[in-house]
Amino acid sequence: MGAYDNQAIGIFEMDSYVSCFVALDVAAKTADVKIQGIERNRLKSGACVKMRGKVADVTAAMEAALRAGEETGAVIFSHTIIASPTTDTETAIAMTINK
C-alpha cells in the first residue's frame, strides 16, 4: 500500500513558480494536507502542485491556495480535487512526481 492510499488529491496549476510556493505554503498551514509534489511547467514559468489528505482538508487547503495565488497576481490555469483516485489514476500521478 502506498503512502497516500485512500486520500483525496488536490491539484492546482499557476503561471508563476513563486506564486505556487506561496500558495502551497498557505495550503499546508490551513489544513492537514501533505504536499505530494510540485512540477515546473516545461513550456511556461509556472508549476503544478499536488497535495493529499482527507477531502475536507484538501478542499479547505485548495480554497486557501487559490486565494493566495490570486493575491500574488498569479493566473490560475486549472485546479481540481479528486476525492477517491482510482488505482490507475494513482499510477499516473506517481509517474509525474519529480518529472
C-alpha positions in Angstrom: 0.0 0.0 0.0 1.2 3.5 -0.9 1.7 6.4 1.4 -1.3 8.2 0.0 -3.8 5.4 -0.2 -7.4 6.4 0.4 -6.5 10.1 0.4 -8.0 12.8 -1.8 -5.7 14.7 -4.1 -5.9 18.4 -4.8 -4.1 19.7 -7.9 -3.6 23.3 -8.9 -1.5 24.9 -11.7 -0.5 28.5 -11.8 1.6 30.6 -14.2 4.1 31.7 -11.5 6.5 29.3 -9.8 6.9 31.8 -6.9 3.1 32.1 -6.5 2.8 28.3 -6.4 5.2 28.2 -3.5 3.3 30.9 -1.6 0.0 29.0 -2.3 1.3 25.6 -1.2 2.7 27.1 2.0 -0.7 28.7 2.7 -2.4 25.4 1.9 -0.2 23.4 4.2 -0.8 25.9 7.0 -4.5 26.0 6.5 -5.4 22.3 6.8 -3.9 18.8 7.4 -2.5 18.2 3.9 0.8 17.0 2.7 2.4 18.4 -0.5 3.0 15.3 -2.7 4.8 17.1 -5.4 5.5 20.2 -7.4 6.5 20.2 -11.1 7.6 23.1 -13.1 5.8 23.7 -16.4 8.1 22.8 -19.2 6.8 25.5 -21.6 5.8 28.2 -19.1 7.2 29.7 -15.9 4.6 28.2 -13.6 4.1 25.0 -11.8 1.6 22.3 -10.9 1.2 21.4 -7.2 -0.3 18.1 -5.8 -1.5 17.9 -2.2 -3.0 15.0 -0.3 -5.3 14.5 2.7 -8.9 14.0 3.7 -11.4 15.5 1.3 -12.4 18.3 3.7 -8.8 19.2 4.4 -7.9 19.2 0.7 -10.9 21.4 0.0 -10.0 23.9 2.6 -6.4 23.9 1.6 -7.3 24.3 -2.1 -9.6 27.3 -1.3 -6.8 29.0 0.7 -4.2 28.2 -2.0 -6.3 29.7 -4.8 -6.9 32.9 -2.7 -3.2 33.2 -2.0 -2.4 32.7 -5.7 -4.9 35.4 -6.7 -3.4 37.8 -4.1 0.1 37.4 -5.6 -1.3 38.1 -9.1 -0.9 34.6 -10.4 -3.1 33.3 -13.2 -4.6 30.1 -12.1 -4.6 27.8 -15.1 -6.5 24.9 -13.6 -7.5 23.2 -10.3 -9.4 20.2 -9.2 -10.0 17.8 -6.3 -10.3 14.1 -6.8 -11.9 12.6 -3.7 -11.0 9.0 -4.3 -8.4 8.4 -7.1 -8.5 5.0 -8.8 -5.5 2.8 -8.9 -4.9 3.8 -12.5 -5.1 7.5 -11.5 -2.6 6.9 -8.7 -0.2 5.2 -11.1 -0.4 8.2 -13.5 0.1 10.7 -10.7 3.1 8.8 -9.4 4.6 8.9 -12.8 4.6 12.7 -12.9 6.2 13.3 -9.5 9.6 14.9 -9.8 9.5 15.0 -13.6 
